[in-house]
Amino acid sequence: MTTSAFWLATFERMTRTFAQALLGVLGAGATGVLDAPWTGALSAAALAAVLALLTAIATSAGPEGPGLTETVRKAPE
């Protein structure tokens, strides 16, 4: 949890989770861009990203990665 590689992988996971949640909420019943529930969708996506962050921190006791079974590849210096 103290390496930049850990935080880079965690940020990538949070970004993917945010995008997936946003698309999931917007795709559920939205008929057009103007009719989409943007406030609720962004709120749900932000909550999902925060949960991804908390999951990464909670599982950081394992290997170097933000997950229990992951190993973060070191960035070239």
N, C-alpha and C positions, 0 to 999 in steps of 0.2 A: 504494500500500500504506500510505500515511501518512494517508489520509483516513478519517473515520468512516463515510462511505458505502461504502468498500471493505469495511470490517470488518462492517458491517451486511449487505451482500450476501453476504459469505462465511459469516456465521453463519446466514443464511437457507438457503444452499446446504447447509451442514452438517446443519441440522435436517431438510431434505427428504431428504437422503441417508440419515441415521440412520433416519427413519421408513420409507423404502422398503426398506432392508436388513432392518429388524426385521420388517416385514410379509412380506418375501420368505422369510426363514428360518422364521418362525412358520407361514406358509402352506404350507410344504413338509412335509407329512406329519403335522401336528398335528391330532389329532382332537378335542381339547377344551382349555379354558383350563388345567385342572389337569395335563393330559398334555404341555403345550407345553414345549419345552426352553428355558426363560426365560434361564438363565445363558448358554448358548451363543448364543442369539439376541441378547441385549443386548451380549455381547462382540463378535460379528460386526458389529453395527450401530455400535458405538463405533469399531471399527477402520475401517469405511467412512467415518464422519464425520471421523476423523483424516486419512484419505487425501484427503478432499475439502478439508480445510484445507491440507494440504501441496501439493495441486494448485493451489489458489488462490495460495499464496505463490510457487510455482515459476513460475506464469504471470503474475505481477504485473509483469513487465518490459514487458508490452504496454500497452494503454490503461489507463484508470483502473479497469476492472472486474476481478473476480477470475478472469476467463477471457481468453483471447487476443483474442477478438472482441467482448467486452462493453464497454459503457460504462455506468458507474454513474450513475444520475440523482441529481443533488444534492438533498438534503433541504432543504425550506424552512427558512429561519432565522428 
